[in-house]
Amino acid sequence: MSFITTGGVVNAPFYAGGITYGTGSGVNVATAGTVGASLLSGGTGAPTWGVPADSSGLLGGGVNQVPYNSAVNVTNFASPVAGGVFYSLGTTNPPAFTAAGTAGSLLYSTGTTAPAFNTPGSAGSVLYSTGSSAPAFSAVGTTGQVLTSAGAGTPTWNNPSSGAMVLISTLTASTSTNLTWTGLTGYDSYLLTFSNILPQTVARTLLLRIGNSGGILTAGYNFRYQVFENSTSTFGGTVSSYITLVNTIPVAGTTSGDGGGSSGYFVLTGMSRTSAYMAISGTAVSFATANSTPSFIVASGSQPVTGVPYTQIQLLTLPILTGTFSGSASLYGITS
């Protein structure tokens, strides 16, 4: 390939993809570069193909800095902060990085100013809103406490308030001679419920006895009851060694699954008094079988009457007169 210059004809090598450049006294053709290479100036020497010295980032920036335009066609760089978050402050201030938070802290917005990290909570604390910019964590509660609202204030952990009735326990009888609760303290009144009490062999009477730290009291009970069955009403009761809750519970066919038995409830008051009588009243119903006519009983009683000193009741037992039975009973403490 030849070039005509003012000095005459110059013969230059021919390179496919080569670039013509001036030598100062003539022209020449640079060798071809590789695909993707950039043409690099050689100053007054021959240009070459290659990679720019700062091709890994924009010219002028530092390592890992983030570029931004501070004006039209003007590029500046924001210096990174380990653990910080890059944020914008609109068009009037340059973007920047937040300070780093601590482990477990949460990023929250402050509106149009720089976002921030809050102070992390302790293990078991609960995040809540303060109504201002920074959320916060509650104090740590103890096992079993419940979180209580303070309205617009800080929620707190507190011991749960007791309801009017607290279940002490439910006992289940299976070929048992009695159901017994011991260690009864803290309540003056109790609710006793029982369900599907079934004698195992022959019809029996369901009884109630109470006791103190010395054991079961076996004397001085005074009770009255009235039984309603069909159109007949029967009265009974006496001073005895127990209180009758259900006068006669029939055996329900051949198995307890026939649906018979007795169920009822009784309220006991004065259980913690040492200068007054314990009193009991309630009602129950009995069925011989699932489809039989029910027998109702309304009973009441007290203890002690004579011969037994006033005492705090700590024990309650449900036996039948003789033999064994099945069924279940629950005892609740009443706080108000």
C-alpha positions in Angstrom: 0.0 0.0 0.0 1.4 3.4 -0.9 0.8 6.9 0.4 1.5 10.1 -1.6 3.0 12.8 0.5 4.7 16.1 -0.2 8.0 14.3 0.0 7.0 11.7 -2.6 5.5 8.3 -2.5 5.8 6.3 0.7 5.4 2.6 0.8 3.9 1.4 4.1 3.1 -2.1 5.2 -0.5 -3.2 4.8 -2.2 -4.6 7.9 -5.8 -5.7 8.0 -7.4 -3.6 10.9 -4.3 -1.4 11.1 -4.6 2.4 11.9 -2.8 5.0 9.9 -0.8 7.5 12.0 1.7 10.2 11.3 5.3 9.8 12.1 6.2 13.5 11.9 8.0 13.0 8.6 5.5 10.8 7.0 2.7 8.3 7.6 2.6 4.7 8.7 0.1 2.0 9.6 -0.1 0.5 13.1 -0.4 -3.3 13.4 -3.9 -4.7 14.0 -5.0 -5.1 17.6 -6.9 -7.9 19.3 -10.7 -8.0 19.6 -11.8 -5.5 22.3 -8.4 -3.8 22.6 -8.2 0.0 22.9 -6.0 2.3 20.9 -3.4 3.7 23.3 -1.5 6.9 22.4 2.3 6.6 22.3 2.7 10.4 22.6 5.0 11.3 19.7 5.6 7.6 19.0 3.5 5.0 17.3 0.1 4.3 18.9 -0.5 0.8 20.1 -3.5 -1.5 21.0 -3.9 -2.6 24.6 -5.7 -2.1 27.9 -5.9 1.3 29.7 -3.9 1.5 32.8 -7.0 2.2 35.0 -9.5 0.1 33.2 -10.9 -1.5 36.4 -12.8 1.6 37.4 -13.5 5.2 36.5 -10.5 7.4 36.4 -9.9 9.3 39.6 -11.7 6.9 42.0 -10.2 4.9 44.8 -10.6 1.2 45.5 -14.3 0.3 46.1 -15.4 3.9 46.1 -18.9 4.6 44.7 -19.1 7.1 41.8 -21.8 9.8 41.7 -22.3 12.9 39.6 -21.9 16.1 41.7 -22.8 18.2 38.6 -23.5 17.6 35.0 -20.6 15.6 33.6 -18.7 15.9 36.9 -18.0 12.6 38.7 -17.1 12.3 42.4 -16.6 9.3 44.6 -18.1 8.3 48.0 -15.7 6.4 50.3 -17.2 3.1 51.6 -17.8 2.3 55.3 -17.6 -1.3 56.3 -21.1 -2.3 57.4 -22.6 1.0 56.3 -25.4 1.5 53.9 -25.2 3.8 50.9 -28.0 6.4 50.9 -29.1 9.5 49.0 -29.8 12.9 50.5 -31.6 14.2 47.4 -30.2 16.7 44.9 -28.7 19.2 47.4 -26.2 17.0 49.2 -24.0 14.2 48.0 -24.8 10.6 48.7 -22.9 8.9 51.5 -22.6 5.8 53.7 -24.1 5.5 57.1 -22.0 4.6 60.1 -21.9 0.8 60.7 -24.4 -0.7 63.1 -23.7 -3.3 65.8 -24.5 -7.0 65.4 -28.3 -7.5 65.7 -29.2 -3.8 65.3 -31.9 -2.8 62.8 -31.8 -0.1 60.2 -34.6 2.5 60.5 -35.6 5.5 58.5 -35.3 9.0 59.9 -37.3 10.6 57.1 -35.2 12.8 54.8 -32.0 12.6 56.8 -29.5 9.8 57.1 -30.9 6.4 58.1 -29.5 4.9 61.3 -29.1 1.6 63.2 -30.9 1.2 66.5 -29.4 -0.3 69.7 -30.0 -4.1 69.5 -32.2 -5.7 72.1 -31.4 -8.3 74.6 -32.3 -12.0 74.1 -36.1 -12.3 74.8 -36.9 -8.6 74.3 -39.6 -7.4 72.0 -39.3 -4.7 69.3 -41.9 -1.9 69.6 -42.5 1.6 68.1 -41.8 4.6 70.2 -43.8 7.0 68.0 -40.6 8.9 67.1 -37.9 8.0 64.7 -36.1 5.2 66.6 -37.8 1.9 67.5 -36.8 0.3 70.7 -36.8 -3.0 72.5 -38.7 -3.9 75.7 -37.0 -5.2 78.8 -36.7 -9.0 79.1 -39.4 -10.8 81.0 -39.3 -13.9 83.1 -40.7 -17.3 82.2 -44.5 -17.3 82.3 -45.0 -13.6 82.2 -47.3 -11.8 79.7 -46.6 -8.7 77.7 -48.8 -5.9 78.9 -49.6 -2.7 76.9 -49.0 0.7 78.4 -51.0 2.5 75.8 -48.6 4.9 74.1 -45.9 4.0 76.6 -43.4 1.2 76.8 -44.9 -2.3 77.0 -43.8 -4.3 79.9 -43.7 -8.0 81.0 -45.9 -8.8 84.0 -47.1 -11.8 85.9 -50.5 -12.9 84.5 -53.5 -12.0 86.7 -55.5 -14.9 88.0 -59.0 -15.5 86.7 -62.0 -16.0 89.0 -61.4 -19.7 88.9 -58.2 -21.6 88.6 -58.1 -25.3 87.7 -56.2 -27.2 90.3 -56.3 -30.5 88.6 -58.6 -33.1 86.9 -58.5 -36.6 88.3 -59.6 -39.7 86.4 -60.9 -42.9 88.1 -60.6 -46.3 86.6 -61.5 -49.1 89.0 -60.6 -46.7 91.8 -61.8 -46.5 95.4 -61.6 -42.7 95.6 -60.4 -39.4 93.9 -58.3 -37.3 96.3 -56.8 -33.8 96.3 -54.2 -32.9 98.9 -52.2 -29.8 99.8 -55.1 -27.5 99.2 -54.0 -23.9 100.2 -54.6 -20.4 99.0 -58.3 -20.6 98.4 -61.3 -20.2 100.7 -63.8 -21.5 98.1 -63.7 -24.3 95.6 -65.8 -25.6 92.7 -66.0 -29.4 92.4 -67.3 -30.9 89.2 -67.6 -34.6 88.3 -68.6 -36.5 85.2 -69.9 -40.0 84.4 -69.2 -41.5 87.8 -70.0 -45.2 87.4 -69.8 -47.9 90.1 -68.1 -51.0 88.8 -70.5 -53.7 90.1 -73.6 -52.6 92.0 -75.3 -49.2 92.7 -73.4 -47.1 95.2 -73.5 -43.7 96.9 -71.0 -41.0 96.0 -69.5 -39.4 99.1 -67.4 -36.4 100.1 -65.0 -36.2 102.9 -62.5 -33.4 103.8 -59.4 -33.3 105.9 -56.6 -31.2 107.4 -52.9 -31.7 108.1 -53.8 -34.6 110.4 -55.7 -36.6 107.6 -59.3 -37.2 106.6 -62.0 -36.1 109.1 -64.3 -39.0 109.8 -66.9 -37.5 112.1 -69.1 -34.4 112.6 -70.5 -34.0 109.1 -74.1 -32.7 108.8 -75.8 -33.0 105.5 -79.3 -32.8 103.9 -80.4 -33.8 100.4 -83.5 -34.1 98.3 -83.9 -36.6 95.4 -86.4 -36.0 92.6 -87.3 -39.0 90.4 -90.3 -39.0 88.2 -93.0 -37.5 90.3 -91.5 -38.6 93.6 -89.4 -36.5 96.0 -87.4 -38.0 98.8 -85.6 -36.2 101.7 -82.6 -37.5 103.6 -79.6 -36.6 105.6 -78.1 -36.9 109.0 -75.0 -36.2 111.1 -72.5 -38.8 109.8 -68.9 -39.6 108.9 -69.3 -38.2 105.4 -71.5 -35.9 103.2 -73.7 -37.6 100.5 -73.3 -36.0 97.1 -75.3 -38.6 95.1 -77.6 -40.9 97.0 -77.6 -43.9 94.6 -75.7 -44.2 91.3 -77.0 -47.1 89.2 -74.6 -49.3 87.3 -74.9 -48.4 83.6 -75.8 -51.7 81.9 -72.7 -53.9 81.4 -70.2 -51.4 80.4 -69.3 -47.8 81.2 -70.0 -46.9 77.6 -73.7 -47.2 77.9 -73.9 -43.5 78.8 -75.2 -43.8 82.4 -73.6 -42.7 85.6 -73.8 -39.5 87.6 -72.5 -35.9 86.8 -72.8 -32.8 88.9 -71.1 -29.8 90.6 -70.8 -28.6 94.1 -69.4 -25.3 95.6 -67.4 -25.5 98.8 -66.9 -22.4 100.9 -65.1 -21.6 104.2 -62.3 -24.0 103.4 -59.5 -21.8 104.8 -61.4 -20.5 107.9 -60.4 -21.5 111.4 -63.4 -19.9 113.2 -66.4 -20.9 111.0 -68.0 -23.9 109.4 -67.1 -25.3 106.0 -70.3 -25.4 103.8 -71.1 -27.2 100.6 -74.1 -27.1 98.3 -74.8 -28.3 94.7 -76.7 -30.6 92.5 -76.2 -33.8 90.5 -78.1 -36.0 88.1 -77.9 -39.8 87.6 -78.9 -42.0 84.7 -79.3 -45.8 84.8 -78.6 -46.0 81.1 -78.3 -43.6 78.2 -82.1 -43.4 77.5 -83.4 -43.8 81.1 -85.3 -41.3 83.2 -82.8 -39.2 85.2 -82.7 -38.9 88.9 -81.9 -35.5 90.3 -80.4 -34.7 93.7 -79.9 -31.4 95.5 -77.6 -31.7 98.5 -76.0 -29.5 101.1 -73.9 -30.0 104.1 -71.4 -28.6 106.6 -68.5 -29.7 108.8 -67.6 -29.6 111.6 -70.7 -29.7 113.7 -69.7 -31.2 117.1 -66.6 -33.0 118.3 -64.3 -31.7 115.6 -62.3 -28.4 116.1 -62.3 -25.6 113.5 -59.5 -26.2 111.1 -58.1 -25.2 107.7 -59.1 -27.7 105.1 -56.2 -29.1 103.1 -57.6 -32.4 101.7 -60.7 -33.4 99.8 -61.7 -36.9 98.7 -64.5 -38.5 96.7 -65.1 -42.1 97.6 -68.1 -44.3 97.0 -69.6 -46.1 99.9 -68.0 -49.4 99.0 -66.3 -50.9 96.0 -64.7 -49.1 93.0 -65.8 -46.7 90.3 -64.8 -45.0 87.1 -65.2 -41.4 85.9 -63.5 -38.1 86.3 -63.6 -35.0 88.6 -62.1 -31.5 88.5 -61.4 -29.1 91.3 -61.1 -25.4 90.8 -59.9 -22.7 93.3 -62.2 -19.6 93.4 -60.4 -16.3 94.0 -63.5 -14.0 94.1 
